[in-house]
């Protein structure tokens, strides 16, 4: 089942409702601290701790990728990408 939410609060609320196999976060235009908070919050919840996080739309430079991994992302999809 695919669930789409529009903001960090919605994502965290949804994560508490049903098991999640994978979380994909489109970070284009999102503030770094919101993305970091969301990733760390998902990692802190017992229900979502084991679920990998994919950050889509990050810049391809090494610093951005390192920041994504430090925030808890299992992997990244660099911007630009074709959907």
Backbone as XML, in Angstrom:
<?xml version="1.0"?>
<chain id="A" units="angstrom">
  <residue number="1" name="UNK">
    <atom name="N" x="0.844" y="-1.163" z="0.000"/>
    <atom name="CA" x="0.000" y="0.000" z="0.000"/>
    <atom name="C" x="0.899" y="1.238" z="0.000"/>
  </residue>
  <residue number="2" name="UNK">
    <atom name="N" x="0.544" y="2.199" z="-0.777"/>
    <atom name="CA" x="1.260" y="3.463" z="-0.860"/>
    <atom name="C" x="0.451" y="4.527" z="-0.139"/>
  </residue>
  <residue number="3" name="UNK">
    <atom name="N" x="1.111" y="5.253" z="0.740"/>
    <atom name="CA" x="0.471" y="6.376" z="1.420"/>
    <atom name="C" x="1.288" y="7.625" z="1.139"/>
  </residue>
  <residue number="4" name="UNK">
    <atom name="N" x="0.607" y="8.711" z="0.825"/>
    <atom name="CA" x="1.258" y="9.981" z="0.525"/>
    <atom name="C" x="0.825" y="10.986" z="1.577"/>
  </residue>
  <residue number="5" name="UNK">
    <atom name="N" x="1.814" y="11.671" z="2.154"/>
    <atom name="CA" x="1.523" y="12.739" z="3.104"/>
    <atom name="C" x="2.260" y="13.987" z="2.630"/>
  </residue>
  <residue number="6" name="UNK">
    <atom name="N" x="1.795" y="15.135" z="3.055"/>
    <atom name="CA" x="2.328" y="16.398" z="2.538"/>
    <atom name="C" x="3.327" y="17.091" z="3.449"/>
  </residue>
  <residue number="7" name="UNK">
    <atom name="N" x="3.464" y="16.636" z="4.701"/>
    <atom name="CA" x="4.384" y="17.328" z="5.600"/>
    <atom name="C" x="4.955" y="16.365" z="6.636"/>
  </residue>
  <residue number="8" name="UNK">
    <atom name="N" x="5.936" y="16.842" z="7.386"/>
    <atom name="CA" x="6.630" y="16.007" z="8.360"/>
    <atom name="C" x="5.697" y="15.508" z="9.449"/>
  </residue>
  <residue number="9" name="UNK">
    <atom name="N" x="4.833" y="16.365" z="9.952"/>
    <atom name="CA" x="3.902" y="15.957" z="11.010"/>
    <atom name="C" x="2.982" y="14.847" z="10.521"/>
  </residue>
  <residue number="10" name="UNK">
    <atom name="N" x="2.513" y="14.972" z="9.295"/>
    <atom name="CA" x="1.661" y="13.933" z="8.718"/>
    <atom name="C" x="2.398" y="12.621" z="8.546"/>
  </residue>
  <residue number="11" name="UNK">
    <atom name="N" x="3.661" y="12.697" z="8.146"/>
    <atom name="CA" x="4.463" y="11.487" z="7.973"/>
    <atom name="C" x="4.651" y="10.768" z="9.301"/>
  </residue>
  <residue number="12" name="UNK">
    <atom name="N" x="4.945" y="11.511" z="10.341"/>
    <atom name="CA" x="5.152" y="10.900" z="11.650"/>
    <atom name="C" x="3.857" y="10.302" z="12.191"/>
  </residue>
  <residue number="13" name="UNK">
    <atom name="N" x="2.745" y="10.973" z="11.959"/>
    <atom name="CA" x="1.450" y="10.449" z="12.401"/>
    <atom name="C" x="1.098" y="9.167" z="11.658"/>
  </residue>
  <residue number="14" name="UNK">
    <atom name="N" x="1.303" y="9.149" z="10.359"/>
    <atom name="CA" x="1.031" y="7.953" z="9.560"/>
    <atom name="C" x="1.910" y="6.792" z="9.997"/>
  </residue>
  <residue number="15" name="UNK">
    <atom name="N" x="3.153" y="7.087" z="10.325"/>
    <atom name="CA" x="4.100" y="6.047" z="10.720"/>
    <atom name="C" x="3.641" y="5.328" z="11.991"/>
  </residue>
  <residue number="16" name="UNK">
    <atom name="N" x="2.914" y="6.008" z="12.830"/>
    <atom name="CA" x="2.415" y="5.404" z="14.067"/>
    <atom name="C" x="1.189" y="4.528" z="13.821"/>
  </residue>
  <residue number="17" name="UNK">
    <atom name="N" x="0.525" y="4.704" z="12.688"/>
    <atom name="CA" x="-0.733" y="4.013" z="12.417"/>
    <atom name="C" x="-0.567" y="2.627" z="11.800"/>
  </residue>
  <residue number="18" name="UNK">
    <atom name="N" x="0.378" y="2.495" z="10.870"/>
    <atom name="CA" x="0.539" y="1.239" z="10.134"/>
    <atom name="C" x="2.015" y="0.949" z="9.939"/>
  </residue>
  <residue number="19" name="UNK">
    <atom name="N" x="2.364" y="-0.338" z="9.819"/>
    <atom name="CA" x="3.767" y="-0.681" z="9.558"/>
    <atom name="C" x="4.241" y="-0.072" z="8.238"/>
  </residue>
  <residue number="20" name="UNK">
    <atom name="N" x="5.491" y="0.308" z="8.204"/>
    <atom name="CA" x="6.083" y="0.920" z="7.014"/>
    <atom name="C" x="7.259" y="0.068" z="6.561"/>
  </residue>
  <residue number="21" name="UNK">
    <atom name="N" x="7.292" y="-0.270" z="5.274"/>
    <atom name="CA" x="8.403" y="-1.031" z="4.718"/>
    <atom name="C" x="9.518" y="-0.118" z="4.231"/>
  </residue>
  <residue number="22" name="UNK">
    <atom name="N" x="9.154" y="1.066" z="3.760"/>
    <atom name="CA" x="10.116" y="2.018" z="3.209"/>
    <atom name="C" x="9.515" y="3.411" z="3.306"/>
  </residue>
  <residue number="23" name="UNK">
    <atom name="N" x="10.335" y="4.367" z="3.707"/>
    <atom name="CA" x="9.912" y="5.763" z="3.727"/>
    <atom name="C" x="10.709" y="6.506" z="2.667"/>
  </residue>
  <residue number="24" name="UNK">
    <atom name="N" x="10.013" y="7.199" z="1.779"/>
    <atom name="CA" x="10.656" y="8.029" z="0.761"/>
    <atom name="C" x="10.269" y="9.471" z="1.054"/>
  </residue>
  <residue number="25" name="UNK">
    <atom name="N" x="11.281" y="10.308" z="1.223"/>
    <atom name="CA" x="11.034" y="11.716" z="1.511"/>
    <atom name="C" x="11.598" y="12.553" z="0.368"/>
  </residue>
  <residue number="26" name="UNK">
    <atom name="N" x="10.732" y="13.322" z="-0.272"/>
    <atom name="CA" x="11.158" y="14.263" z="-1.313"/>
    <atom name="C" x="11.626" y="15.525" z="-0.593"/>
  </residue>
  <residue number="27" name="UNK">
    <atom name="N" x="12.913" y="15.766" z="-0.624"/>
    <atom name="CA" x="13.481" y="16.868" z="0.154"/>
    <atom name="C" x="13.634" y="18.148" z="-0.653"/>
  </residue>
  <residue number="28" name="UNK">
    <atom name="N" x="13.241" y="18.132" z="-1.912"/>
    <atom name="CA" x="13.374" y="19.343" z="-2.727"/>
    <atom name="C" x="12.547" y="20.459" z="-2.109"/>
  </residue>
  <residue number="29" name="UNK">
    <atom name="N" x="13.224" y="21.533" z="-1.749"/>
    <atom name="CA" x="12.562" y="22.687" z="-1.175"/>
    <atom name="C" x="12.326" y="22.600" z="0.322"/>
  </residue>
  <residue number="30" name="UNK">
    <atom name="N" x="12.673" y="21.482" z="0.935"/>
    <atom name="CA" x="12.478" y="21.330" z="2.382"/>
    <atom name="C" x="13.711" y="21.833" z="3.131"/>
  </residue>
  <residue number="31" name="UNK">
    <atom name="N" x="13.483" y="22.398" z="4.289"/>
    <atom name="CA" x="14.588" y="22.857" z="5.129"/>
    <atom name="C" x="15.348" y="21.647" z="5.680"/>
  </residue>
  <residue number="32" name="UNK">
    <atom name="N" x="16.669" y="21.752" z="5.712"/>
    <atom name="CA" x="17.504" y="20.651" z="6.204"/>
    <atom name="C" x="17.098" y="20.183" z="7.588"/>
  </residue>
  <residue number="33" name="UNK">
    <atom name="N" x="16.783" y="21.105" z="8.472"/>
    <atom name="CA" x="16.451" y="20.733" z="9.844"/>
    <atom name="C" x="15.128" y="19.976" z="9.933"/>
  </residue>
  <residue number="34" name="UNK">
    <atom name="N" x="14.181" y="20.290" z="9.053"/>
    <atom name="CA" x="12.914" y="19.548" z="9.041"/>
    <atom name="C" x="13.163" y="18.118" z="8.577"/>
  </residue>
  <residue number="35" name="UNK">
    <atom name="N" x="13.975" y="17.961" z="7.543"/>
    <atom name="CA" x="14.302" y="16.627" z="7.045"/>
    <atom name="C" x="15.041" y="15.845" z="8.130"/>
  </residue>
  <residue number="36" name="UNK">
    <atom name="N" x="16.021" y="16.472" z="8.758"/>
    <atom name="CA" x="16.793" y="15.802" z="9.809"/>
    <atom name="C" x="15.878" y="15.400" z="10.963"/>
  </residue>
  <residue number="37" name="UNK">
    <atom name="N" x="15.010" y="16.302" z="11.398"/>
    <atom name="CA" x="14.089" y="15.997" z="12.495"/>
    <atom name="C" x="13.176" y="14.824" z="12.132"/>
  </residue>
  <residue number="38" name="UNK">
    <atom name="N" x="12.668" y="14.814" z="10.917"/>
    <atom name="CA" x="11.791" y="13.730" z="10.486"/>
    <atom name="C" x="12.524" y="12.399" z="10.488"/>
  </residue>
  <residue number="39" name="UNK">
    <atom name="N" x="13.719" y="12.378" z="9.933"/>
    <atom name="CA" x="14.507" y="11.135" z="9.895"/>
    <atom name="C" x="14.822" y="10.640" z="11.299"/>
  </residue>
  <residue number="40" name="UNK">
    <atom name="N" x="15.280" y="11.540" z="12.152"/>
    <atom name="CA" x="15.625" y="11.146" z="13.518"/>
    <atom name="C" x="14.391" y="10.703" z="14.295"/>
  </residue>
  <residue number="41" name="UNK">
    <atom name="N" x="13.259" y="11.336" z="14.052"/>
    <atom name="CA" x="12.017" y="10.934" z="14.722"/>
    <atom name="C" x="11.571" y="9.546" z="14.277"/>
  </residue>
  <residue number="42" name="UNK">
    <atom name="N" x="11.688" y="9.264" z="12.986"/>
    <atom name="CA" x="11.355" y="7.927" z="12.494"/>
    <atom name="C" x="12.286" y="6.877" z="13.095"/>
  </residue>
  <residue number="43" name="UNK">
    <atom name="N" x="13.562" y="7.216" z="13.224"/>
    <atom name="CA" x="14.527" y="6.289" z="13.816"/>
    <atom name="C" x="14.257" y="6.067" z="15.308"/>
  </residue>
  <residue number="44" name="UNK">
    <atom name="N" x="13.658" y="7.040" z="15.959"/>
    <atom name="CA" x="13.408" y="6.944" z="17.393"/>
    <atom name="C" x="12.149" y="6.134" z="17.718"/>
  </residue>
  <residue number="45" name="UNK">
    <atom name="N" x="11.244" y="5.993" z="16.771"/>
    <atom name="CA" x="9.997" y="5.264" z="17.007"/>
    <atom name="C" x="10.215" y="3.771" z="16.800"/>
  </residue>
  <residue number="46" name="UNK">
    <atom name="N" x="9.787" y="2.986" z="17.749"/>
    <atom name="CA" x="9.949" y="1.534" z="17.649"/>
    <atom name="C" x="9.276" y="0.984" z="16.386"/>
  </residue>
  <residue number="47" name="UNK">
    <atom name="N" x="8.144" y="1.577" z="15.993"/>
    <atom name="CA" x="7.386" y="1.083" z="14.831"/>
    <atom name="C" x="8.110" y="1.305" z="13.510"/>
  </residue>
  <residue number="48" name="UNK">
    <atom name="N" x="8.987" y="2.287" z="13.448"/>
    <atom name="CA" x="9.617" y="2.629" z="12.162"/>
    <atom name="C" x="11.137" y="2.516" z="12.187"/>
  </residue>
  <residue number="49" name="UNK">
    <atom name="N" x="11.698" y="2.165" z="13.304"/>
    <atom name="CA" x="13.154" y="2.133" z="13.459"/>
    <atom name="C" x="13.851" y="1.257" z="12.418"/>
  </residue>
  <residue number="50" name="UNK">
    <atom name="N" x="13.258" y="0.120" z="12.088"/>
    <atom name="CA" x="13.880" y="-0.820" z="11.157"/>
    <atom name="C" x="13.608" y="-0.498" z="9.691"/>
  </residue>
  <residue number="51" name="UNK">
    <atom name="N" x="12.733" y="0.461" z="9.411"/>
    <atom name="CA" x="12.375" y="0.803" z="8.032"/>
    <atom name="C" x="13.411" y="1.736" z="7.423"/>
  </residue>
  <residue number="52" name="UNK">
    <atom name="N" x="13.918" y="1.394" z="6.244"/>
    <atom name="CA" x="14.891" y="2.289" z="5.600"/>
    <atom name="C" x="14.229" y="3.584" z="5.134"/>
  </residue>
  <residue number="53" name="UNK">
    <atom name="N" x="15.042" y="4.635" z="5.085"/>
    <atom name="CA" x="14.596" y="5.951" z="4.626"/>
    <atom name="C" x="15.385" y="6.300" z="3.372"/>
  </residue>
  <residue number="54" name="UNK">
    <atom name="N" x="14.680" y="6.667" z="2.311"/>
    <atom name="CA" x="15.287" y="7.124" z="1.064"/>
    <atom name="C" x="14.978" y="8.600" z="0.921"/>
  </residue>
  <residue number="55" name="UNK">
    <atom name="N" x="16.008" y="9.421" z="0.821"/>
    <atom name="CA" x="15.813" y="10.854" z="0.589"/>
    <atom name="C" x="15.963" y="11.113" z="-0.901"/>
  </residue>
  <residue number="56" name="UNK">
    <atom name="N" x="14.905" y="11.604" z="-1.523"/>
    <atom name="CA" x="14.888" y="11.875" z="-2.953"/>
    <atom name="C" x="15.020" y="13.367" z="-3.199"/>
  </residue>
  <residue number="57" name="UNK">
    <atom name="N" x="15.850" y="13.716" z="-4.160"/>
    <atom name="CA" x="15.961" y="15.105" z="-4.573"/>
    <atom name="C" x="17.045" y="15.898" z="-3.890"/>
  </residue>
  <residue number="58" name="UNK">
    <atom name="N" x="18.020" y="15.221" z="-3.280"/>
    <atom name="CA" x="19.097" y="15.987" z="-2.650"/>
    <atom name="C" x="20.137" y="16.377" z="-3.686"/>
  </residue>
  <residue number="59" name="UNK">
    <atom name="N" x="20.935" y="17.380" z="-3.357"/>
    <atom name="CA" x="22.041" y="17.774" z="-4.226"/>
    <atom name="C" x="23.051" y="16.630" z="-4.254"/>
  </residue>
  <residue number="60" name="UNK">
    <atom name="N" x="23.776" y="16.513" z="-5.332"/>
    <atom name="CA" x="24.689" y="15.391" z="-5.503"/>
    <atom name="C" x="26.070" y="15.578" z="-4.910"/>
  </residue>
  <residue number="61" name="UNK">
    <atom name="N" x="26.308" y="16.691" z="-4.232"/>
    <atom name="CA" x="27.649" y="16.905" z="-3.687"/>
    <atom name="C" x="27.885" y="16.010" z="-2.467"/>
  </residue>
  <residue number="62" name="UNK">
    <atom name="N" x="29.146" y="15.670" z="-2.193"/>
    <atom name="CA" x="29.463" y="14.774" z="-1.080"/>
    <atom name="C" x="28.962" y="15.269" z="0.282"/>
  </residue>
  <residue number="63" name="UNK">
    <atom name="N" x="28.978" y="16.574" z="0.514"/>
    <atom name="CA" x="28.524" y="17.101" z="1.804"/>
    <atom name="C" x="27.028" y="16.853" z="2.003"/>
  </residue>
  <residue number="64" name="UNK">
    <atom name="N" x="26.228" y="17.030" z="0.967"/>
    <atom name="CA" x="24.779" y="16.792" z="1.067"/>
    <atom name="C" x="24.484" y="15.312" z="1.296"/>
  </residue>
  <residue number="65" name="UNK">
    <atom name="N" x="25.218" y="14.468" z="0.618"/>
    <atom name="CA" x="25.022" y="13.028" z="0.793"/>
    <atom name="C" x="25.425" y="12.611" z="2.206"/>
  </residue>
  <residue number="66" name="UNK">
    <atom name="N" x="26.537" y="13.130" z="2.705"/>
    <atom name="CA" x="26.975" y="12.822" z="4.066"/>
    <atom name="C" x="25.955" y="13.311" z="5.090"/>
  </residue>
  <residue number="67" name="UNK">
    <atom name="N" x="25.404" y="14.499" z="4.868"/>
    <atom name="CA" x="24.395" y="15.045" z="5.773"/>
    <atom name="C" x="23.147" y="14.158" z="5.776"/>
  </residue>
  <residue number="68" name="UNK">
    <atom name="N" x="22.754" y="13.677" z="4.612"/>
    <atom name="CA" x="21.587" y="12.793" z="4.509"/>
    <atom name="C" x="21.824" y="11.510" z="5.301"/>
  </residue>
  <residue number="69" name="UNK">
    <atom name="N" x="22.988" y="10.944" z="5.160"/>
    <atom name="CA" x="23.299" y="9.697" z="5.881"/>
    <atom name="C" x="23.394" y="9.941" z="7.377"/>
  </residue>
  <residue number="70" name="UNK">
    <atom name="N" x="23.962" y="11.070" z="7.757"/>
    <atom name="CA" x="24.040" y="11.420" z="9.182"/>
    <atom name="C" x="22.647" y="11.620" z="9.781"/>
  </residue>
  <residue number="71" name="UNK">
    <atom name="N" x="21.707" y="12.018" z="8.946"/>
    <atom name="CA" x="20.329" y="12.237" z="9.402"/>
    <atom name="C" x="19.558" y="10.930" z="9.525"/>
  </residue>
  <residue number="72" name="UNK">
    <atom name="N" x="20.113" y="9.849" z="9.004"/>
    <atom name="CA" x="19.452" y="8.553" z="9.121"/>
    <atom name="C" x="19.002" y="7.940" z="7.818"/>
  </residue>
  <residue number="73" name="UNK">
    <atom name="N" x="19.298" y="8.572" z="6.703"/>
    <atom name="CA" x="18.885" y="8.016" z="5.413"/>
    <atom name="C" x="19.711" y="6.775" z="5.080"/>
  </residue>
  <residue number="74" name="UNK">
    <atom name="N" x="19.031" y="5.740" z="4.623"/>
    <atom name="CA" x="19.723" y="4.533" z="4.180"/>
    <atom name="C" x="20.346" y="4.754" z="2.806"/>
  </residue>
  <residue number="75" name="UNK">
    <atom name="N" x="19.690" y="5.597" z="2.002"/>
    <atom name="CA" x="20.192" y="5.882" z="0.663"/>
    <atom name="C" x="19.594" y="7.198" z="0.184"/>
  </residue>
  <residue number="76" name="UNK">
    <atom name="N" x="20.117" y="7.676" z="-0.936"/>
    <atom name="CA" x="19.669" y="8.942" z="-1.506"/>
    <atom name="C" x="19.420" y="8.777" z="-3.000"/>
  </residue>
  <residue number="77" name="UNK">
    <atom name="N" x="18.548" y="9.610" z="-3.514"/>
    <atom name="CA" x="18.303" y="9.724" z="-4.945"/>
    <atom name="C" x="18.599" y="11.177" z="-5.286"/>
  </residue>
  <residue number="78" name="UNK">
    <atom name="N" x="19.679" y="11.380" z="-6.009"/>
    <atom name="CA" x="20.137" y="12.743" z="-6.278"/>
    <atom name="C" x="19.263" y="13.471" z="-7.270"/>
  </residue>
  <residue number="79" name="UNK">
    <atom name="N" x="19.206" y="14.784" z="-7.095"/>
    <atom name="CA" x="18.471" y="15.661" z="-7.985"/>
    <atom name="C" x="19.420" y="16.088" z="-9.106"/>
  </residue>
  <residue number="80" name="UNK">
    <atom name="N" x="19.056" y="16.150" z="-10.322"/>
    <atom name="CA" x="17.716" y="15.892" z="-10.873"/>
    <atom name="C" x="17.489" y="14.401" z="-11.105"/>
  </residue>
  <residue number="81" name="UNK">
    <atom name="N" x="16.248" y="14.011" z="-11.102"/>
    <atom name="CA" x="15.870" y="12.652" z="-11.440"/>
    <atom name="C" x="14.565" y="12.686" z="-12.208"/>
  </residue>
  <residue number="82" name="UNK">
    <atom name="N" x="14.347" y="11.648" z="-13.002"/>
    <atom name="CA" x="13.108" y="11.522" z="-13.754"/>
    <atom name="C" x="12.195" y="10.568" z="-13.004"/>
  </residue>
  <residue number="83" name="UNK">
    <atom name="N" x="10.970" y="10.997" z="-12.786"/>
    <atom name="CA" x="10.009" y="10.146" z="-12.067"/>
    <atom name="C" x="9.382" y="9.157" z="-13.026"/>
  </residue>
</chain>
